[in-house]
């Protein structure tokens, strides 16, 4: 069992960017350019490492390896993106690795890439890269290659040694549980559960009971053995269930117009533990978007556009408009889910504006974009 925080530290401490490892300050797979660059690096790392894992570490300054972190990114469907754009796609996972010094909600992203042993290539055009292009790593750069394409295995021993040095132990696990409960979440109700005498899952949140159901908000869930954050949200609510073999969550999102709000099931995640020291994560999107009157939505959409124009031009926002501005991320999301395709463009325009304008509204926008990303990838 690999401690992913140790793995990140070993990669940063002992290796500059090379043919099995890359680092990024951030990635943006919501835009064509960012998506194209990400797929290029995945393709190159897979082809340069046909027999071992390769990695992309996200949230690190390029010049001095300073760990600055990125927002929690719970995109369990990133494999769908790779499968859609690459021939012979590798197996890929994105994990959120907490570091003690980072602010709440910030993590280091770890992308692990495992080749299927065949030449990986772009299946279709994206951004400035053409379908059929093949990439390899040359030092720290992902370069296209048109001839002499041959998969060579030169990094397996090096990567095996790095992973071996990142193996977990009892001390690290106990330290992780104590830190989670006593330090990072001392103001929340915290719990833990041991599965198969090997795996420890910790969770914390504000607990409330509605009839026979228990809901958690401001939720943080971690698989302590591997130092992987499984779920994090300051806004949405979830239910948690478990037995001796599995740990499950059901995530709900609150959506509506004005005061008419309701909770809708978004995604179910099941973490299943095996006797042989392995586990699987199965995520299923079960979201059924609420439908509203198109004429009403058209009016609300125009109001949102007017408010965004005011924020962009630093115009005065009236107290009555302030309330509408708080609801802007959710109403744009509802508009998109009801057929207003251009609403997603407005949300991207709003991102830098709201980041400067109001932290709480910006946090709400990030949650709305997270939901949207899940829906679109499915």
N, C-alpha and C positions, 0 to 999 in steps of 0.2 A: 504494500500500500504506500503510495507516494504522497508525501506532504508537499502540496503544490506551492506553498509559500517558500519552503526550502528550495524547491526546484527553480522558482523565479530568482531567488537570491543567488543560487549557483550559476545560473545562466548569466546574470548581470555581473557577477564577481569574476568569473573565470573566462569569459568569452566576449570578444567584440562581435559585432554582427558578422555572420559567416554563412556557409552554405546550408546549415540546419537551424539557424536562429536569426530572427529579425526583431527589431523593436520599433515601436511607434509611439508618438505622443498621444495620438488618438486615431480612430478610423471613423469614417462617415459613410456607411453603406446605404444611407437614405438618398444619396445623390449619385448620378451616373458616374461622375469622375471618381468618387470615393469607392464605389462598388467595383469599378473597373480596376483600380489600383489594387484593391484587396484581392480580387480574383487572380490578378497577375502574380502576386506574391504567393498565394496558395498554390497555384499551378507550378511556379518555379521551385518552391520548397518541396512539393510532392515529387517532382521529377529528379531533384537532386538528392533525395533520400528515399529510395525505393524499399529499403529494408528496416528503417527505423523511424521513430517519431521525429518531427521537426516542429518548431514553435515560433509563434509571434507573441511578444510581450507588449501590452498596450498600457500606456499611462506612465511612460518613462521619458525623461528628457534625453535627447540624442547626444548632447555634448558631454554631460557629466554623469549619466545614468541615475540622476536623481528621480526617486519615485514620487510622482505627483498625483497619480491616480486619475481615474475617469469615473463617470457615473455608472452605477450598477446597470448591467445590460443583460436582461433575462431572455435573450432571443434563442429559444430552444429550436427554432426552425431554420437556423443558419445553414444546416445541411441541405435544406430545400433550395436555397440560393445557389450553393455550389453545384448541386445536381442539375439545376436548370441551365447553368452556363458552361459547365465543363464536361468534356468527354473523358471517360475513365476517372471520375471524380474520386478524390481521397475521402476517407472518413475524417470528419472534422468536428471538434467540440470547442465551445467557448465557455470558459469558467471564470467566475468572479472571485478573486483572491483578496481577502481582507488583510490589511496591514495596520498594526496598532496606531501608528502616528497619523494616519489619514483621517480627514474629517468624516463625520457620519454620512453614509451613503456613497462614499468614494471607495473604490477598489482598484486593484490591478487586473486587467483582462489578460487571460492566458488562452491563446488559440493553439490547440494541439492538432497536428495534421499527420495522418497516417496513410501513405500511398497504398494503392491496391496492386502495385508491382508493374503496372502498365503505364505507357506514356500518356500523361495528362495534357489536354489541349483545350483551348477555348472552343466552345461549340458554335457560338454565334458572335456577331459584332457587339461590342460594348465600349462606349466612349471612343477613344482613338485606337482601340485594339481590334484587329480583324479576326473573324471566325477562322479556326484552323491554326492560329498562332500557338507555338510551343515555347515555354519559358524555362530557363534554368538559372540557378544562382551562380554568379561569378563573383566570388568574395562576398561583399555585402550588398550586391546589386542584382536585381532580377532582370535578366536579359533575354530577348527573343533569340531563337535558334532555328535556322531553316535547313541545315544539313548536318550530317554526322551525329544524328540524334541517337544517343545510346544511354540507357540508364546504368549508372555505376554506383556501387555500394561502397562508400569510403568512410562513412561517419558512424556506422553501427556501434563500434567499440567505444567511441568517444561518448556518444549519447547514452549508452548503457551504463557507463561509469558515472555520468552526471546524475542519471536517474537513481542509481544505487546509493549515491551520497545523499539523496533526498528522501530516503526511506523513513517512514514514521517510527516512533517508539512510544512507550507508555508515558514517559515524562512529557513529551510534547503534547500528547493527547490530554493529559490531566491539566497541564498549564493552559491549554486551549479552553477547556471547560470552565476552569476557575476564572479566567480572564473574561469569557463571554458573560458569565452570570454575575460576577462580583464587580467587574470594572466597567465593561462597555454597556451593560444593561441593568445596572443596579437600581434604576428608577422604574423598571418594568417587571411584570410577572414573567419569570423564566422557568423553563423546564428542560429536561433532557431524557433521552431514552437510548438504551444500549440494545443493538440488534446483533444477533448471531455471535455474541460475546466478542465482537470485533469493532463494530461500527457505532459511533456515538453521534446522535443528532441532537443539537440544541436549538431551542426556539424561544423567542421573547416577543411580547407585545402587550397592548392594552386589551384586557379580556372583558367581554360583556356577554350576558346570557339573554337570549330572546326566546321565550317559551322554552322549548327543549333543546335549542341549538346554542352552541357557544361560538362566538365570533371573536377574531383577533384583528386589531388594527395597529398601525405603526409596527409592522411585523418584520422580524429578522430571523432567518432560519439558516443554520450552517451545518455542514457535515464536517465535524471537527477533525476527524482522522486525516482528511486531505486538505484541510483549511480552505474549503470551498463554500462560498455563500450561495445557497440554493434559491433564496427568495429574499427580496427586500422591497418594501413599499411603505411610504409614510401616509398614503391616502387610502388605498383600497383595503377591503376587508376579506379575510379568508376563514375557512373552517379547517381544522386539523383532525385527522383520525389516524390511528395506527394499530397494528397487531404485532405478533412476534416476527413476521416476515417483511412487513412493509410499512411505509410512512406516506400518507397521502394528504394533499391539500386541495381545496377547492377555492379558487379566487373569484371574488365578486367585484363588479364595478358599479358605482353609483352614477346613473345618468338620468337626465330629464331636462325639461324646460321650466325655468323659474323655480317655483316651490314644488312643482309636481315631479318629485324625484323617486326613483325606484332602484333596487339592486338587481343586477343581471349576472348570472353565472358566466364567467369568462373562460377559465381554463382549469382543467384538472391535471394534477401532477401526481404520479405514483412512483415512489422510490422503493424498489424491490431488492432485498438483500439475499444473497445465496450463501450456502454453506462453504463454498470454496474460496471465500474472501473477495468476491466480486459483487457488483451491484449494477442495476439497470435503472434508467430514468425514462419513464413514458409520460409524455405530455400530450394532452388532447384538448384542442380548442372546441368549446361547446357554446360559443357565443351566438346568440340570436339578436341582432341589432333591433332596437325599438324603432317603430315606424311612426312618423308624424305627418300632419297635413303639409303638403308641399307649399301652399300659399303662405302659411304661417312661417315655415322655414325660410322661404325666400325673403320675407320681411326681416327676420332675425339675422340672416346672412348679410343683408345690406347694412343693418345696424352695426354688426361686428366690423365690417369693412370700414365704416365711418369712424368707429372708435380707434381702429388700428391706424387710420390716417392721422387722427389727432395725436396719438402717441408718437408716431413717426415724426411729426412736424412740431412736437413739443407744445401743442396747444392745450388750453385748459380743459380738464375733464371734470364735468359737473358731478356733484355727489350722487345724483340719480344714475348717471352713466357709470360711475365707479362700480356699482353693483353688477351692471351688465358686463363690465370689463372682467370682473372676477369669474364670470361664467363663460367668458369668450372661448377658452380652450375646449370645454365640454360641448358648447353649442357648435363650434366648428367641426368637432368630431361627429356629432349627430348629423350635421348637414352632409358631411362626406358619406356617412353610412346610409344616407337616404338619397344618394345619387348626385350630390353636388361635388363633382370630381375636382373642381378648382379649389375647394376648401383646403386641400392638403398643401397647395402652394401658399395660401394665406397663412397657414400654420408655420411653414418654414420661414416666411417673411417675418412673422411675429416673434420667432425664437430670439434673435439678438435684441429686438426692441424690448421685449418683456423682461429679458435678463437684466437689462439696465433699469427698468421701470419699477418692478416689484418682484421680490423673491418668491412670495407665495403663489402669485399668478404664474410665474415662470415654472415653478415646481408642478403646478397643475397642468401646464402645457406639456411638460416632459412626460407626465403620466399619460396624457391623451395620445401623444405620439407613440408611446410604448404600446398602447392598446392597438393603435392603428397599424403599427409594424407587424404585430402578431396576426391581425386579420388579413393584411395584404399578403403575407408570406404563405398563408394557408389557401 
